[in-house]
């Protein structure tokens, strides 16, 4: 597993929320199950 440490984010959820806000996405349309599955692969 690759681990990245980014100075502005505490973890992957912080990064995900930042990207959702930045791209003005509707959080209800994001499939967390798909994201987790792809992350674990």
N, CA, C and O atoms as a DFTB+ gen file, in Angstrom:
164 C
 N C O
     1  1       0.840      -1.172       0.000
     2  2       0.000       0.000       0.000
     3  2       0.886       1.235       0.000
     4  3       1.871       1.309       0.735
     5  1       0.527       2.191      -0.823
     6  2       1.258       3.449      -0.889
     7  2       0.622       4.429       0.095
     8  3      -0.593       4.626       0.096
     9  1       1.460       5.036       0.929
    10  2       0.971       6.030       1.880
    11  2       1.586       7.382       1.532
    12  3       2.799       7.515       1.373
    13  1       0.728       8.359       1.422
    14  2       1.175       9.715       1.137
    15  2       0.836      10.604       2.318
    16  3      -0.219      10.457       2.934
    17  1       1.722      11.516       2.626
    18  2       1.441      12.496       3.672
    19  2       1.439      13.867       3.022
    20  3       2.456      14.334       2.508
    21  1       0.284      14.497       3.057
    22  2       0.137      15.819       2.476
    23  2      -0.032      16.823       3.610
    24  3      -0.810      16.580       4.532
    25  1       0.672      17.930       3.561
    26  2       0.652      18.870       4.681
    27  2      -0.715      19.485       4.977
    28  3      -0.962      19.868       6.120
    29  1      -1.596      19.592       4.015
    30  2      -2.878      20.260       4.218
    31  2      -4.029      19.320       4.567
    32  3      -5.144      19.781       4.811
    33  1      -3.777      18.006       4.594
    34  2      -4.862      17.054       4.789
    35  2      -4.503      16.056       5.875
    36  3      -3.378      15.559       5.921
    37  1      -5.468      15.760       6.758
    38  2      -5.264      14.803       7.845
    39  2      -5.368      13.362       7.354
    40  3      -4.770      12.459       7.939
    41  1      -6.123      13.150       6.287
    42  2      -6.321      11.794       5.789
    43  2      -7.078      11.827       4.476
    44  3      -7.355      12.899       3.939
    45  1      -7.412      10.651       3.958
    46  2      -8.058      10.588       2.641
    47  2      -9.436      11.257       2.609
    48  3      -9.838      11.772       1.565
    49  1     -10.166      11.261       3.730
    50  2     -11.473      11.902       3.731
    51  2     -11.344      13.410       3.586
    52  3     -12.142      14.031       2.884
    53  1     -10.354      14.009       4.237
    54  2     -10.116      15.448       4.078
    55  2      -9.822      15.794       2.625
    56  3     -10.335      16.782       2.098
    57  1      -9.005      14.986       1.989
    58  2      -8.664      15.218       0.576
    59  2      -9.904      15.053      -0.298
    60  3     -10.135      15.862      -1.196
    61  1     -10.701      14.021      -0.048
    62  2     -11.909      13.788      -0.830
    63  2     -12.873      14.972      -0.693
    64  3     -13.406      15.452      -1.694
    65  1     -13.097      15.441       0.527
    66  2     -14.003      16.571       0.730
    67  2     -13.485      17.838       0.051
    68  3     -14.268      18.614      -0.498
    69  1     -12.177      18.047       0.089
    70  2     -11.587      19.204      -0.588
    71  2     -11.846      19.136      -2.094
    72  3     -12.230      20.131      -2.709
    73  1     -11.633      17.959      -2.681
    74  2     -11.827      17.815      -4.130
    75  2     -13.293      17.974      -4.514
    76  3     -13.602      18.519      -5.573
    77  1     -14.203      17.498      -3.652
    78  2     -15.633      17.669      -3.918
    79  2     -15.989      19.147      -3.931
    80  3     -16.689      19.619      -4.828
    81  1     -15.501      19.877      -2.929
    82  2     -15.791      21.326      -2.868
    83  2     -15.161      22.067      -4.040
    84  3     -15.799      22.913      -4.667
    85  1     -13.910      21.743      -4.330
    86  2     -13.181      22.438      -5.399
    87  2     -13.874      22.266      -6.745
    88  3     -13.954      23.205      -7.537
    89  1     -14.369      21.066      -6.995
    90  2     -15.007      20.777      -8.286
    91  2     -16.518      20.983      -8.255
    92  3     -17.215      20.664      -9.219
    93  1     -17.023      21.520      -7.137
    94  2     -18.438      21.833      -6.976
    95  2     -19.328      20.636      -7.303
    96  3     -20.316      20.766      -8.025
    97  1     -18.972      19.481      -6.772
    98  2     -19.752      18.264      -6.985
    99  2     -20.813      18.124      -5.901
   100  3     -20.659      18.653      -4.800
   101  1     -21.877      17.417      -6.215
   102  2     -22.907      17.105      -5.232
   103  2     -22.459      15.846      -4.493
   104  3     -22.345      14.776      -5.091
   105  1     -22.206      15.979      -3.193
   106  2     -21.672      14.861      -2.413
   107  2     -22.615      13.650      -2.428
   108  3     -22.171      12.519      -2.233
   109  1     -23.908      13.884      -2.658
   110  2     -24.871      12.784      -2.697
   111  2     -24.700      11.915      -3.934
   112  3     -25.219      10.800      -3.976
   113  1     -23.979      12.404      -4.947
   114  2     -23.800      11.620      -6.170
   115  2     -22.505      10.808      -6.149
   116  3     -22.246      10.032      -7.069
   117  1     -21.696      10.983      -5.109
   118  2     -20.423      10.284      -5.003
   119  2     -20.657       8.905      -4.396
   120  3     -21.296       8.794      -3.349
   121  1     -20.155       7.867      -5.029
   122  2     -20.275       6.513      -4.501
   123  2     -19.050       6.203      -3.631
   124  3     -17.978       5.879      -4.141
   125  1     -19.231       6.307      -2.314
   126  2     -18.120       6.021      -1.407
   127  2     -17.699       4.559      -1.496
   128  3     -16.516       4.247      -1.358
   129  1     -18.643       3.671      -1.721
   130  2     -18.317       2.245      -1.859
   131  2     -17.366       2.030      -3.037
   132  3     -16.410       1.262      -2.931
   133  1     -17.624       2.697      -4.143
   134  2     -16.756       2.566      -5.323
   135  2     -15.373       3.144      -5.042
   136  3     -14.362       2.552      -5.421
   137  1     -15.328       4.291      -4.383
   138  2     -14.044       4.912      -4.059
   139  2     -13.228       4.007      -3.144
   140  3     -12.035       3.805      -3.374
   141  1     -13.862       3.460      -2.108
   142  2     -13.158       2.566      -1.182
   143  2     -12.671       1.317      -1.897
   144  3     -11.536       0.884      -1.697
   145  1     -13.525       0.738      -2.730
   146  2     -13.146      -0.472      -3.480
   147  2     -11.934      -0.200      -4.361
   148  3     -10.995      -0.995      -4.390
   149  1     -11.950       0.925      -5.080
   150  2     -10.814       1.270      -5.955
   151  2      -9.566       1.560      -5.131
   152  3      -8.461       1.200      -5.538
   153  1      -9.726       2.202      -3.984
   154  2      -8.595       2.507      -3.109
   155  2      -7.941       1.226      -2.601
   156  3      -6.716       1.121      -2.554
   157  1      -8.766       0.256      -2.222
   158  2      -8.232      -0.992      -1.682
   159  2      -7.568      -1.863      -2.738
   160  3      -6.707      -2.684      -2.421
   161  1      -7.966      -1.683      -3.992
   162  2      -7.334      -2.445      -5.081
   163  2      -5.940      -1.923      -5.303
   164  3      -5.226      -2.420      -6.174
